[in-house]
């Protein structure tokens, strides 16, 4: 991506490599650009489903790190890009969670379901697919939901009297709507509404009424992951490779002003 961007503005010739300083400066700019893209809803290419269990009489939950409430502790092993989960001690699993523990590579995330289907019941045990290859013997792993930018919708899943499950949609409130609720700790069987405060470094989920049970399923716009190194291997949806290349090239124009006007115009048109 970086070499292609630099070639696009004439800063590199075909076959030429950037210096270490040039490459690392461009990597910083590329990650800053991804952070900026995360704030623009149309550029976030997937909606993440965050799953977590409710605790009776607890109506506020933190999200965004391995020590937050929306974390899952489980026993698992990793071979290549396949995670195998054999037991869950607490929390719930979902696609998009980041894994931490032992020698697991920083930034390793669950990208799709295998034979496991998320949550914390027996259906959650099984395999999950990862985007980074690891080798990890069976041991304790903690996964967590990254801090969402915003929550679009959600539902609460409850166990019915006939042994099945029922899903109830919840309302997503603005801060003004949440302020209008007089008794925020009003007890109830499960939540009917959620106000999400996207604070830093942890976001805060505020449910109403104060629930006694349920499993939450929240559909979130999440921050695009930053590149860790210059040699990261990533899988992107079609079109994003060119988008990254030419938008980075446009930002690099100020770093390499020797690009002629015609090249600069073409780069900006492609971006």
Long-range contacts (C-beta under 8 A, 24 or more apart in sequence): 1-30, 1-241, 1-244, 1-245, 1-248, 2-26, 2-27, 2-30, 2-230, 2-248, 4-245, 4-249, 5-244, 5-245, 5-246, 5-248, 5-249, 5-252, 6-249, 6-252, 6-256, 8-245, 8-246, 8-249, 8-263, 8-267, 8-270, 9-249, 9-252, 9-253, 9-256, 9-259, 9-263, 9-264, 9-267, 10-256, 10-258, 10-259, 10-260, 10-263, 11-252, 11-256, 11-258, 11-259, 23-230, 24-230, 25-255, 26-248, 26-252, 27-227, 27-230, 29-248, 29-251, 29-252, 29-255, 30-227, 30-244, 30-248, 31-226, 31-227, 33-244, 33-247, 33-248, 33-251, 34-224, 34-225, 34-226, 34-227, 35-223, 35-224, 35-226, 37-224, 38-149, 38-222, 38-223, 38-224, 39-149, 41-150, 41-221, 43-224, 44-149, 44-221, 44-222, 44-224, 45-237, 45-240, 46-222, 47-152, 47-219, 47-220, 47-221, 48-94, 48-95, 48-96, 48-145, 48-146, 48-148, 48-219, 48-220, 48-221, 48-222, 49-94, 49-95, 49-96, 49-118, 49-217, 49-218, 49-219, 49-220, 50-94, 50-96, 50-145, 50-148, 50-216, 50-217, 50-218, 50-219, 50-220, 51-92, 51-93, 51-94, 51-118, 51-119, 51-215, 51-216, 51-217, 51-218, 52-91, 52-92, 52-145, 52-215, 52-216, 52-218, 53-91, 53-92, 53-120, 53-214, 53-215, 53-216, 54-156, 54-190, 54-191, 54-207, 54-211, 54-213, 54-214, 54-215, 54-216, 56-211, 56-212, 56-213, 57-187, 57-210, 57-212, 58-210, 58-211, 59-184, 59-185, 59-191, 59-206, 59-207, 59-208, 59-209, 59-210, 59-211, 60-204, 60-205, 60-206, 60-207, 61-204, 61-205, 61-207, 62-202, 62-203, 62-204, 62-205, 63-144, 63-145, 63-147, 63-148, 63-202, 63-203, 63-204, 63-205, 64-144, 64-145, 64-146, 64-147, 64-201, 64-202, 64-203, 65-144, 65-147, 65-201, 65-202, 66-98, 66-100, 66-142, 66-143, 66-144, 68-144, 68-145, 68-202, 69-205, 70-144, 70-145, 70-205, 71-142, 71-143, 71-144, 71-145, 72-97, 72-120, 72-142, 72-143, 72-144, 73-140, 73-141, 73-142, 74-140, 74-141, 74-143, 75-138, 75-139, 75-140, 75-141, 76-136, 76-138, 76-139, 76-141, 77-136, 77-137, 77-138, 77-139, 78-104, 78-130, 78-134, 78-135, 78-136, 79-135, 80-133, 80-134, 80-135, 81-129, 81-130, 81-131, 81-132, 81-133, 81-134, 82-114, 82-127, 82-128, 82-129, 82-130, 83-110, 83-127, 83-128, 83-129, 83-130, 83-141, 84-126, 84-127, 85-116, 85-124, 85-125, 85-126, 85-127, 85-128, 86-125, 86-138, 87-125, 88-120, 88-124, 88-125, 89-140, 90-120, 91-120, 91-143, 92-118, 92-119, 92-120, 92-124, 92-215, 93-118, 93-119, 93-120, 93-124, 93-128, 93-143, 94-118, 94-119, 94-145, 95-128, 96-145, 96-146, 96-222, 97-143, 97-144, 97-145, 97-146, 98-143, 98-144, 98-146, 99-130, 99-141, 99-142, 99-143, 100-141, 100-142, 100-143, 100-144, 101-136, 101-139, 101-140, 101-141, 101-142, 102-136, 102-139, 102-141, 103-134, 103-135, 103-136, 104-134, 104-136, 104-141, 105-132, 105-134, 106-228, 107-132, 107-225, 107-228, 108-132, 108-134, 109-225, 110-143, 111-235, 119-215, 120-215, 131-234, 131-235, 132-233, 145-220, 146-222, 146-223, 147-198, 147-200, 147-201, 147-202, 147-203, 147-223, 148-196, 148-198, 148-203, 148-218, 148-220, 148-221, 148-222, 148-223, 149-198, 149-220, 149-221, 149-222, 149-223, 150-196, 150-198, 150-220, 150-221, 151-194, 151-196, 151-218, 151-219, 151-220, 151-221, 152-219, 152-220, 152-221, 153-218, 153-219, 154-194, 154-216, 154-217, 154-218, 154-219, 155-216, 155-217, 156-190, 156-191, 156-211, 156-214, 156-215, 156-216, 156-217, 157-214, 157-215, 157-216, 157-217, 158-189, 158-190, 158-213, 158-214, 158-215, 159-213, 167-217, 168-192, 170-194, 172-196, 173-208, 178-206, 178-208, 181-208, 184-208, 184-210, 185-210, 186-210, 187-212, 188-212, 189-213, 189-214, 190-214, 191-216, 194-218, 242-270, 243-271, 246-270, 246-271, 247-271
